[in-house]
């Protein structure tokens, strides 16, 4: 990734509907912090598991 990822605050929304604003990380896409990246990863993992289970039926 780029240095811009580290310099750009997280644009994901909090539970209050406001942008998170935490610092990004140079290993992640621009505009997402580590905490939100983990939440997105877990959500996608659940979707993949559900679709895989659905396909087995």
Residue frames as qw, qx, qy, qz and C-alpha x, y, z in Angstrom:
[[0.000, 0.890, 0.455, 0.000, 0.00, 0.00, 0.00],
 [0.378, 0.605, -0.029, 0.700, 1.08, 3.59, 0.18],
 [0.247, -0.053, -0.459, 0.852, 2.03, 6.21, 2.70],
 [0.350, -0.262, -0.184, -0.881, -1.34, 7.85, 1.95],
 [0.671, -0.355, -0.626, -0.177, -3.00, 4.92, 3.71],
 [0.536, -0.268, -0.531, 0.599, -1.20, 5.80, 6.92],
 [0.099, -0.035, -0.109, 0.988, -1.93, 9.52, 6.61],
 [0.414, -0.270, -0.405, -0.769, -5.61, 9.22, 5.71],
 [0.358, -0.112, 0.683, -0.627, -7.98, 8.79, 8.67],
 [0.127, 0.234, 0.962, 0.058, -10.56, 6.01, 8.65],
 [0.327, -0.022, -0.224, -0.918, -13.73, 6.93, 6.77],
 [0.371, -0.305, -0.869, -0.119, -15.78, 3.96, 7.99],
 [0.396, -0.577, -0.066, -0.711, -18.77, 5.02, 10.06],
 [0.008, -0.135, 0.816, -0.562, -19.06, 4.47, 13.79],
 [0.066, -0.458, -0.882, 0.087, -22.25, 3.26, 15.46],
 [0.033, 0.661, 0.334, -0.671, -23.21, 6.93, 15.79],
 [0.566, 0.721, 0.380, 0.120, -22.98, 7.39, 12.01],
 [0.013, -0.950, 0.252, 0.182, -19.89, 9.57, 12.21],
 [0.715, 0.532, -0.424, 0.164, -16.62, 8.87, 10.37],
 [0.868, -0.347, -0.226, 0.276, -14.25, 6.89, 12.62],
 [0.064, 0.960, -0.198, 0.185, -11.23, 9.14, 12.10],
 [0.762, -0.508, 0.346, 0.206, -8.66, 6.74, 13.57],
 [0.052, 0.690, -0.592, -0.413, -5.33, 6.63, 11.77],
 [0.905, 0.331, -0.159, -0.215, -5.01, 4.21, 8.90],
 [0.700, -0.424, 0.529, 0.224, -2.27, 1.66, 8.38],
 [0.224, 0.631, -0.540, -0.510, 0.11, 1.40, 5.45],
 [0.136, -0.085, 0.974, 0.161, -0.75, -2.30, 5.04],
 [0.306, 0.540, 0.747, -0.239, -4.45, -1.54, 4.49],
 [0.263, 0.599, 0.480, 0.584, -6.39, 0.27, 1.77],
 [0.082, 0.165, -0.144, 0.972, -6.67, 4.03, 2.22],
 [0.450, -0.321, -0.093, -0.828, -9.51, 5.11, 4.50],
 [0.854, -0.340, -0.324, -0.225, -9.78, 2.11, 6.82],
 [0.245, -0.676, 0.602, -0.346, -8.28, 1.58, 10.27],
 [0.185, 0.223, -0.954, 0.081, -7.13, -1.75, 11.69],
 [0.332, 0.143, 0.744, -0.562, -10.23, -2.17, 13.86],
 [0.649, 0.450, 0.094, -0.606, -12.63, -1.66, 10.96],
 [0.445, 0.449, -0.721, -0.284, -10.54, -3.89, 8.70],
 [0.040, -0.083, 0.962, -0.256, -10.96, -6.69, 11.25],
 [0.494, 0.331, 0.518, -0.615, -14.73, -6.12, 11.39],
 [0.609, 0.516, -0.283, -0.531, -14.96, -6.23, 7.57],
 [0.262, 0.355, -0.894, -0.079, -12.84, -9.40, 7.46],
 [0.223, 0.068, 0.885, -0.403, -15.07, -11.14, 10.00],
 [0.579, 0.437, 0.262, -0.636, -18.25, -10.09, 8.19],
 [0.556, 0.504, -0.522, -0.406, -16.95, -11.36, 4.85],
 [0.081, 0.246, -0.960, 0.109, -15.81, -14.61, 6.49],
 [0.425, 0.222, 0.710, -0.516, -19.34, -15.18, 7.84],
 [0.628, 0.524, -0.053, -0.573, -20.84, -14.51, 4.40],
 [0.402, 0.460, -0.761, -0.221, -18.42, -16.93, 2.72],
 [0.111, -0.083, 0.950, -0.280, -19.12, -19.61, 5.33],
 [0.543, 0.354, 0.487, -0.586, -22.88, -19.19, 4.90],
 [0.614, 0.557, -0.286, -0.481, -22.64, -19.36, 1.10],
 [0.218, 0.380, -0.898, -0.048, -20.37, -22.41, 1.28],
 [0.291, 0.085, 0.860, -0.410, -22.82, -24.17, 3.60],
 [0.596, 0.482, 0.204, -0.609, -25.68, -23.18, 1.31],
 [0.493, 0.538, -0.568, -0.381, -23.87, -24.61, -1.71],
 [0.023, -0.229, 0.966, -0.114, -23.39, -27.97, 0.06],
 [0.524, 0.225, 0.615, -0.545, -27.15, -28.47, 0.34]]
